[in-house]
Amino acid sequence: MADKKVDYIIVGQGLAGSCLALQLSFREKRVLVIDQHNSNSASRVAAGLFNPITGRQMGKTWLADELFPYLDNFYLRAQSLLNQPFYFPMPLYRPFISVEEQNEWMGRSAEPNYSVYLRKLETNPVYEQFVKNEFGGLLLNRCGYVNTNNFLNSVRNFIHEKFYFLEEGFSEDELLIGSDGVQYKNFTASKIIFCTGEQIRLSKYFSWLPVKPLKGETLTISPHIKPDIILNRGVYIVPDIWKVGATYNKLDQSAGITDGGHRELTEKLNELASFQYSISAQDWGFRPTTPDRRPIIGPHPEYEQLVIFNGLGTKGVSLAPYFSDVLVNWMENGALIDQSVSLNRYKSLYSKSA
Ligand SMILES: Cc1cc2nc3c(=O)[nH]c(=O)nc-3n(C[C@H](O)[C@H](O)[C@H](O)COP(=O)(O)OP(=O)(O)OC[C@H]3O[C@@H](n4cnc5c(N)ncnc54)[C@H](O)[C@@H]3O)c2cc1C
């Protein structure tokens, strides 16, 4: 018998499901969250870094001017609601690899487009006890990390206290779809949102979407020094949690850590770090990526009650706060979801496979 009524059911409590649950709680909505703990989920193994200037070319990331102020407010609000520390803004230092790169940035640093993200440009070596940086480097603003395990655990405790939480695998066979809502076991809701990361490929409703797993590995190191900055070139080194990462391997779809991942990370770490370390752990997980590197948000083409929030790719920490808000604004107020992130952009794949 369906004796429990909630507004929404969320399947999956990674970064997507956690941010969504918080956004709904900010709006006084009632929620059931169903999640089967997986210590290798992308959100559990992520270093939690956020950085507006990324890539080999060091360009401003997509939507940086919107995403970064938004995430700052969001995690600060979440931290005070949950009364746990998990949000650590801190500068990121990126050494130059050549004089040419240094010169290029001396020009770029004057551009208003970039100036808000640049704290300092160093033309001589600094922080030499931490990092090899013969040509100086850039100290960037609006960076930092979220301790994702603390964040997820705090959200999980909050949901247990305030809402309903089922710690188990979700079975689509038990989902009943009605004309104005859904029923799962003894719960009814107006919508169910699938936040299952790369596991979405197992869904009979959404597996046609082009979400591809991208394997990543990280190392955890034990250093003898403590920089209060994140270091990044080839790999990142996040202090406090001492994660070093990450690899990007599209071809390897197998579970588990690899010697190749270990080798790649230690080689890059040795190029960046000037301090002694020992390796205490190696982890792996699959990022849920999309061909155009944008999230996928919105209702199923046939069943408006089934909704997806996925495709956070390599940047879940910075994308999930902002886009969970976009999703809730659509669900609650009918606000439009921009085509660049809407499920609609892939609708033709559904008709073809139906
Ligand atoms: C090695 C690595 C390093 C990374 N580093 C960073 C970083 O520094 N910064 C950054 O922004 N991003 C990083 N990422 C990417 C980031 O982790 C992802 O973008 C993000 O975690 C995706 O979140 P998600 O909630 O969509 O998916 P997931 O984290 O995969 O969460 C999905 C959840 O759903 C649950 N689930 C799935 N199916 C079911 C089911 N049938 N029933 C019940 N529960 C289910 C899973 O157990 C899991 O808890 C990294 C990823 C990897 C792999």
The ligand as a Gaussian input file, in Angstrom:
#p B3LYP/6-31G(d) Opt

LIG

0 1
 C       39.106000       9.770000     -10.434000
 C       38.113000      10.887000     -10.543000
 C       38.476000      12.151000     -10.100000
 C       37.573000      13.207000     -10.201000
 N       37.921000      14.439000      -9.742000
 C       37.039000      15.462000      -9.822000
 C       37.367000      16.737000      -9.305000
 O       38.453000      16.934000      -8.740000
 N       36.461000      17.749000      -9.447000
 C       35.256000      17.549000     -10.059000
 O       34.467000      18.502000     -10.167000
 N       34.892000      16.334000     -10.536000
 C       35.767000      15.304000     -10.439000
 N       35.424000      14.079000     -10.928000
 C       34.135000      13.951000     -11.624000
 C       32.988000      13.850000     -10.617000
 O       33.330000      12.857000      -9.717000
 C       31.665000      13.538000     -11.327000
 O       31.362000      14.581000     -12.231000
 C       30.500000      13.415000     -10.359000
 O       30.886000      12.746000      -9.196000
 C       29.318000      12.703000     -10.959000
 O       28.325000      12.652000      -9.968000
 P       26.979000      11.848000     -10.146000
 O       26.183000      12.082000      -8.923000
 O       26.353000      12.186000     -11.453000
 O       27.400000      10.312000     -10.280000
 P       28.008000       9.281000      -9.204000
 O       29.035000       9.883000      -8.383000
 O       28.367000       8.063000      -9.991000
 O       26.781000       8.946000      -8.251000
 C       25.737000       8.083000      -8.627000
 C       25.151000       7.459000      -7.376000
 O       24.007000       6.676000      -7.757000
 C       24.083000       5.408000      -7.142000
 N       23.330000       4.454000      -7.973000
 C       23.528000       4.165000      -9.281000
 N       22.597000       3.258000      -9.686000
 C       21.833000       2.986000      -8.616000
 C       20.710000       2.120000      -8.382000
 N       20.180000       1.354000      -9.352000
 N       20.173000       2.071000      -7.157000
 C       20.670000       2.838000      -6.138000
 N       21.722000       3.661000      -6.289000
 C       22.292000       3.740000      -7.515000
 C       25.579000       5.110000      -7.076000
 O       25.891000       4.119000      -6.107000
 C       26.113000       6.495000      -6.673000
 O       26.056000       6.678000      -5.277000
 C       36.282000      12.993000     -10.790000
 C       35.921000      11.702000     -11.189000
 C       36.823000      10.660000     -11.072000
 C       36.396000       9.274000     -11.496000

